[in-house]
């Protein structure tokens, strides 16, 4: 079970991730997504990682796991539509997914 401090750290990390993504997005997309939408997309990205089994995958010879960004985008679009959150352009969602990935790179979590 997560402690109160774990929840606060997780919230702080989410805030930093959202800010990073907003700065990563091209100018024409910066105003297109609300913070709440970006938080929602982050939840879906995390859900994808957990449900797809990608985190349990074996690494390649260089120690990396192959992650198909297009599959994540498809998952986010499908779940958003199913949850009545709207229909989104795959190219726009790809920028959010890439921004989340780049944030991980900036922390040294992924290469």
C-alpha positions in Angstrom: 0.0 0.0 0.0 1.3 3.5 -0.9 1.9 5.9 2.0 0.7 9.5 2.0 4.3 10.6 1.0 4.3 8.2 -2.0 1.0 9.7 -3.2 2.3 13.2 -2.8 5.5 12.3 -4.7 3.5 10.6 -7.4 1.3 13.7 -7.8 4.4 16.0 -7.9 5.9 13.7 -10.6 2.6 13.9 -12.6 2.7 17.7 -12.4 6.2 17.8 -13.7 5.4 15.4 -16.4 2.4 17.5 -17.6 4.5 20.6 -17.6 7.2 18.9 -19.6 4.7 17.6 -22.1 3.1 21.0 -22.5 6.5 22.5 -23.2 7.3 19.6 -25.6 4.1 20.1 -27.7 4.3 22.1 -30.9 2.9 25.6 -30.5 -0.4 24.7 -32.3 -1.1 21.9 -29.8 -0.1 23.8 -26.6 -3.6 25.2 -26.2 -5.4 22.3 -27.7 -5.2 20.0 -24.6 -6.1 21.0 -21.1 -4.0 19.8 -18.2 -6.9 17.5 -17.2 -6.7 15.9 -20.7 -3.0 15.4 -20.4 -3.3 13.8 -17.0 -6.0 11.5 -18.5 -3.6 10.6 -21.4 -0.8 9.9 -18.9 -3.2 7.5 -17.0 -4.0 5.7 -20.2 -0.3 5.5 -21.1 0.4 3.9 -17.7 -2.6 1.6 -18.2 -1.2 0.5 -21.5 2.2 -0.3 -20.0 0.6 -2.4 -17.3 -2.0 -4.2 -19.5 0.1 -4.8 -22.6 2.8 -6.7 -20.7 5.5 -4.5 -22.3 7.1 -3.9 -18.9 7.6 -7.7 -18.5 9.2 -8.0 -21.9 12.8 -9.2 -22.3 15.3 -6.6 -23.2 17.4 -6.7 -26.4 21.1 -7.2 -26.5 21.6 -3.5 -25.6 19.3 -3.8 -22.6 16.3 -2.0 -24.2 12.7 -2.9 -24.5 11.0 -2.2 -27.8 8.0 0.0 -27.3 5.7 0.7 -30.3 4.5 4.3 -29.9 1.8 3.7 -32.5 0.3 1.0 -30.4 0.2 3.3 -27.4 -1.4 6.0 -29.6 -4.0 3.5 -30.8 -4.7 2.5 -27.2 -5.2 6.1 -26.0 -7.5 6.9 -28.9 -9.6 3.8 -28.4 -9.9 4.2 -24.7 -10.7 8.0 -25.0 -13.5 7.2 -27.4 -14.8 4.4 -25.2 -14.7 6.7 -22.1 -16.5 9.4 -24.0 -13.6 11.8 -23.6 -13.6 12.6 -27.3 -12.0 11.6 -30.5 -8.4 12.7 -31.1 -6.1 13.0 -34.0 -3.4 10.2 -33.8 -0.7 12.7 -34.8 -1.6 15.0 -31.9 -1.7 12.1 -29.4 1.7 10.9 -30.7 3.2 14.2 -29.5 1.8 13.6 -26.0 3.2 10.0 -26.0 6.6 11.2 -27.3 6.6 14.0 -24.7 6.0 11.4 -21.9 8.8 9.3 -23.3 11.1 12.3 -23.5 10.3 13.2 -19.9 11.5 9.7 -18.9 14.6 10.2 -21.0 15.3 13.5 -19.2 15.2 11.6 -15.9 17.4 8.8 -17.2 14.6 6.3 -16.8 14.6 5.3 -20.5 17.1 5.6 -23.3 
